[in-house]
Each structure stands twice: as C-alpha cells, then as structure tokens.
Amino acid sequence: MADDTRLSCGRSIDDVWSHVGGAPDEHERGCPYCLEARARLLRLSDATTDLRTAEAADPALQPEPDFTASVMSLVRAEVRRGQALPLDVDEDPGLTISEQAVVSLVWAAADAVPGVRARRCRVRLVDRDPGSTGPTDVDVDLALAVAPGTPLQATTEQLRTRVAALVDAEAGLRVRRVDLVVEDVL
C-alpha cells in the first residue's frame, strides 16, 4: 500500500517539514510539489510563531495538549491533497477528487503488479472542451522500479491496464494515457 505521507513526487512531507527553515535542496528547488508544500509549511510556521507569541502574552490561549498533533495531521492532509480533479460532470458538476487520492490509487495498482514498485506519480487533467460531458479524462505519469528479470513489455502493459481499471472503478476518472518511466531496479 502507498505511504499516505508522500507528495506526488514521492518525497515524504515529513522530509520537507524537517528542514523547512533552511534552504531547499536540489530536488525541492525543481519540484512543484515540494515547492508548494514548503510554501504552505512556511505559512504554517509563521502562523505558529504568531500564535506562540500571543499565547505567551495570554495564558488563557494555551492549547490543549493534543492540539499540535491535530493541526499537523490536517496540514499533512492538505499539503498532500494536490489539485481538485472534477469527477463526472453529468452526475454532479461540483464533485471533485483530490489528485493525491488518485495518486494513491495509482500507487496501489502499481504495487499489486509483481516485480514493480511505484515511485513518483503525477496525475494531469486533460483539457476539456467547454460544455463537454461525461467522465473526466486524466493522464498519468508514473516512475517506477522493477525487479531484475521482470519482463518489461508484459509488465508495463499489465500495469497500464490495472491503473486505468482501478482509477476508473474507484474514482470514476477515465485514464487516457499512462506514461511509465523505469528509473530504478529493486
């Protein structure tokens, strides 16, 4: 099962948080997911500093003991969520699913294929014509690692089929294309 604390690039939100006060590393400087997470975490850090200053001035503002853990759970969920992808516009035009929820489905589909481990994943909304109806189309970019001796042609076909089927069945999105990059060996 996919780690639900990973950003769409595969990096853990905790890794980004652990050095948010310092300079971003090379990956973070070029990664839109990490840059967005850093920006949100920096805003959180600033807000936390302001709250702590106010708390010091007024003891009645002291938080409950589990307040910080609750806030961090919400922050992690929000940062990972990514863009909102519209679902079937015929059924409910306002209904959306988060990019991270779809990424989790892709990771689950990939991890179910023997000899494959998902790495970075990105789900992109396919442009729609104004007034178009029906399920939303998405493209999936997935980097993965494969075990030595894994037959790539058959495995990638199986993976593409599983990703499309699972995303359609669980999220109601139509996967137009699954682009795979084998970037590592298990």
C-alpha positions as CSV (number, residue, x, y, z in Angstrom):
1,M,0.0,0.0,0.0
2,A,1.2,3.5,-0.7
3,D,2.6,5.7,2.0
4,D,0.0,8.4,2.5
5,T,2.6,10.9,3.7
6,R,4.3,11.1,0.3
7,L,3.8,14.0,-2.0
8,S,3.1,13.3,-5.7
9,C,6.8,13.4,-6.4
10,G,7.4,10.5,-3.9
11,R,9.1,12.6,-1.2
12,S,7.7,12.4,2.3
13,I,6.0,15.6,3.7
14,D,7.9,14.9,6.9
15,D,11.2,15.2,4.9
16,V,10.2,18.6,3.6
17,W,9.0,19.7,7.1
18,S,12.2,18.6,8.8
19,H,14.3,21.2,7.0
20,V,11.7,23.8,6.0
21,G,13.6,26.5,7.9
22,G,16.7,26.0,5.8
23,A,17.4,26.3,2.1
24,P,15.6,23.9,-0.2
25,D,17.7,21.0,-1.5
26,E,18.3,20.4,-5.3
27,H,15.2,18.2,-5.6
28,E,12.9,20.7,-3.9
29,R,14.1,23.6,-6.0
30,G,12.9,21.9,-9.1
31,C,9.9,20.1,-7.8
32,P,6.5,21.9,-7.9
33,Y,5.0,19.6,-5.3
34,C,7.9,20.2,-2.8
35,L,7.9,23.9,-3.5
36,E,4.1,24.1,-2.9
37,A,4.5,22.0,0.3
38,R,7.4,24.2,1.5
39,A,5.3,27.4,0.9
40,R,2.4,26.0,2.8
41,L,4.6,24.7,5.6
42,L,6.4,28.1,5.8
43,R,3.0,29.8,6.2
44,L,2.1,27.3,8.9
45,S,5.4,28.0,10.6
46,D,4.8,31.8,10.5
47,A,1.3,31.4,11.8
48,T,2.5,29.1,14.6
49,T,5.1,31.7,15.6
50,D,2.4,34.3,15.8
51,L,0.2,32.1,17.9
52,R,3.0,31.2,20.3
53,T,3.8,34.9,20.8
54,A,0.1,35.5,21.5
55,E,0.0,32.5,23.9
56,A,2.9,33.8,25.8
57,A,1.1,37.1,26.4
58,D,-2.2,35.4,27.4
59,P,-2.2,32.1,29.3
60,A,-5.8,31.6,28.5
61,L,-4.8,30.9,24.9
62,Q,-2.7,27.9,25.8
63,P,-3.8,25.0,23.5
64,E,-5.0,21.6,24.6
65,P,-2.2,19.0,24.9
66,D,-3.0,17.3,21.6
67,F,-3.6,20.4,19.6
68,T,-0.3,20.4,17.7
69,A,-0.7,16.8,16.6
70,S,-4.2,17.6,15.4
71,V,-3.0,20.6,13.4
72,M,-0.1,18.7,11.9
73,S,-2.5,15.9,10.7
74,L,-4.7,18.5,9.0
75,V,-1.7,20.2,7.4
76,R,-0.3,16.9,6.1
77,A,-3.6,16.1,4.6
78,E,-4.0,19.5,3.0
79,V,-0.5,19.7,1.6
80,R,-0.7,16.2,0.0
81,R,-4.1,16.7,-1.4
82,G,-2.9,18.5,-4.6
83,Q,-5.3,19.9,-7.2
84,A,-9.0,19.1,-7.2
85,L,-10.0,17.0,-10.2
86,P,-13.6,17.2,-11.3
87,L,-15.5,14.0,-11.5
88,D,-18.3,13.1,-13.9
89,V,-19.9,16.5,-14.8
90,D,-23.1,14.8,-15.8
91,E,-23.7,13.4,-12.3
92,D,-22.6,16.3,-10.1
93,P,-20.7,19.2,-11.7
94,G,-19.3,20.3,-8.3
95,L,-18.0,16.9,-7.2
96,T,-14.2,16.6,-7.2
97,I,-11.5,14.2,-6.0
98,S,-8.0,15.2,-4.9
99,E,-5.0,14.5,-7.1
100,Q,-3.4,12.7,-4.1
101,A,-6.3,10.4,-3.8
102,V,-5.9,9.4,-7.4
103,V,-2.1,9.1,-7.0
104,S,-2.8,6.7,-4.1
105,L,-4.9,4.6,-6.4
106,V,-2.2,4.5,-9.0
107,W,0.4,3.5,-6.4
108,A,-1.9,0.7,-5.2
109,A,-2.4,-0.5,-8.7
110,A,1.4,-0.5,-9.3
111,D,2.2,-2.2,-6.1
112,A,-0.2,-5.0,-7.0
113,V,1.9,-5.9,-10.1
114,P,4.6,-8.4,-9.2
115,G,8.1,-7.0,-9.5
116,V,7.0,-3.4,-9.6
117,R,7.2,-0.6,-7.0
118,A,5.8,2.8,-7.7
119,R,7.9,5.9,-7.2
120,R,6.9,9.4,-8.3
121,C,3.5,9.9,-9.8
122,R,1.6,12.8,-11.3
123,V,-2.0,12.9,-12.5
124,R,-2.8,15.6,-15.0
125,L,-6.2,16.8,-16.0
126,V,-6.8,16.6,-19.8
127,D,-8.2,19.8,-21.2
128,R,-11.9,19.6,-21.9
129,D,-13.9,21.4,-24.5
130,P,-16.4,23.8,-22.9
131,G,-19.7,22.2,-22.3
132,S,-18.4,18.7,-22.7
133,T,-20.0,16.0,-20.5
134,G,-19.1,12.6,-19.1
135,P,-16.2,11.3,-17.1
136,T,-13.1,13.5,-16.7
137,D,-10.1,12.4,-18.6
138,V,-6.7,12.3,-17.0
139,D,-3.1,11.4,-18.0
140,V,-0.9,9.6,-15.5
141,D,2.9,9.9,-15.4
142,L,4.4,7.2,-13.2
143,A,8.1,6.5,-12.4
144,L,8.8,3.0,-11.1
145,A,11.3,0.5,-10.0
146,V,11.3,-3.1,-11.3
147,A,12.9,-6.3,-10.1
148,P,15.7,-7.8,-12.2
149,G,14.3,-10.3,-14.7
150,T,10.9,-8.6,-14.9
151,P,9.6,-8.9,-18.5
152,L,9.1,-5.1,-19.2
153,Q,6.7,-5.3,-22.1
154,A,4.2,-7.6,-20.5
155,T,4.6,-5.9,-17.1
156,T,4.1,-2.4,-18.4
157,E,1.0,-3.5,-20.3
158,Q,-0.4,-5.1,-17.2
159,L,0.4,-2.0,-15.2
160,R,-1.3,0.4,-17.6
161,T,-4.4,-1.8,-17.7
162,R,-4.5,-2.1,-13.9
163,V,-4.0,1.7,-13.4
164,A,-6.7,2.6,-15.9
165,A,-9.2,0.0,-14.4
166,L,-8.6,0.9,-10.8
167,V,-8.8,4.7,-11.3
168,D,-12.0,4.2,-13.4
169,A,-13.6,1.8,-10.9
170,E,-12.7,3.7,-7.7
171,A,-12.6,7.3,-8.8
172,G,-14.7,7.4,-11.9
173,L,-12.0,9.1,-14.0
174,R,-11.1,7.9,-17.5
175,V,-7.4,7.4,-17.8
176,R,-6.5,8.5,-21.3
177,R,-2.8,7.7,-21.1
178,V,-0.3,6.1,-18.6
179,D,3.3,7.2,-19.3
180,L,5.8,5.0,-17.5
181,V,9.4,5.6,-16.7
182,V,11.5,2.7,-15.3
183,E,14.1,4.6,-13.2
184,D,15.4,2.1,-10.8
185,V,15.9,-1.6,-10.1
186,L,14.6,-3.3,-7.0
